[in-house]
Amino acid sequence: MATFVPPNERNARSPHLPFGDHRGAPFYGKDVISVSQFSRTDLEYIFGVAKEMRAMVERVGTFDLLKGKILANLFYEPSTRTSSSFLAAMERLGGSVIPINEVRYSSVAKGESLPDTIRTLECYADVIVIRHPEVGSAEVAAKYSKKPVINAGDGIGEHPTQALLDLFTIKEELGQVDGLTVTMLGDLKNGRTVHSLSRLLSTFVVRLNYVSPEILRMPPELVEELKVKGVSQKEFDALEPVLAETDVLYVTRVQKERFESQDLYEKVKGAFVITPETMEQAKEKMIIMHPLPRVGEISMEVDDDPRAAYFRQMEYGLYVRMALLAMVLGKA
Ligand code: CP
């Protein structure tokens, strides 16, 4: 007979414990809120599962690992890649999806609070993926949910699953992470992808270059956080001084939606554009990445360059998200 667990104890599920906490199944029931949760051992494990997912997709396309499981895909902000890759990941694993891609057609438009929306979805789903404009929103959602919550981007805060797929891309494309020089370019102030990726890279021995307009610098508190961890970081306002030494050029969009003044956005939006001429100065063995969408910061003429990894990067994301869903649902 199943043991009765009082509702208040069910709520006491430990939220976002470090993944390395191996009491019971290592990833079962855990939230994915910040990259700070992951140790190097966890990353190796996740990437091992992601490779198995890739092999299975290549062999059979879809399989029934998560048959009977339901994902609630809750997006308060626009998304193409994150939303559709989580949906594809769940369907390739044989599960189902409640897609809420446009919250204005949900009861959020009637004023429903985030906690109540989460309490609703946990009644119907086994795992919740959330994107929300406020920093800390995924953590709030996790607090109110008995089911695992995966952060798909909380404002300018973090985008942990993007950072995981970015790191997986680097490992698969260049074979290693230690010893690399990673140059991040663009809107480093508002770009949650670079916030998460720089934190995740601090687990490795890397050199980080930050190239941006003055007003879009990496947040000083994040630079300080990584400095304390001994990460080599340098800031620049031009790409030329660091391009020739760069192994990974991580380009980001200037985030129009985060600007209070459109005049200011217009002043900085075209600050950096990567062209075939730019790539002439880059190493032969390096990659250029972008979380996408792009709005002009990488010329389409660069797309055929074998070093352009940003479309391959999206596919790596499918396998990483399949791995995460299987793990938090106790099936990997
Ligand atoms: N990289 C990324 O988060 O893309 P979307 O905004 O399309 O999900």
Residues whose N, C-alpha, C, O or C-beta is under 5 A from the ligand:
A	BS01	CP	P78 S79 T80 R81 T82 S83 P291 L292 P293
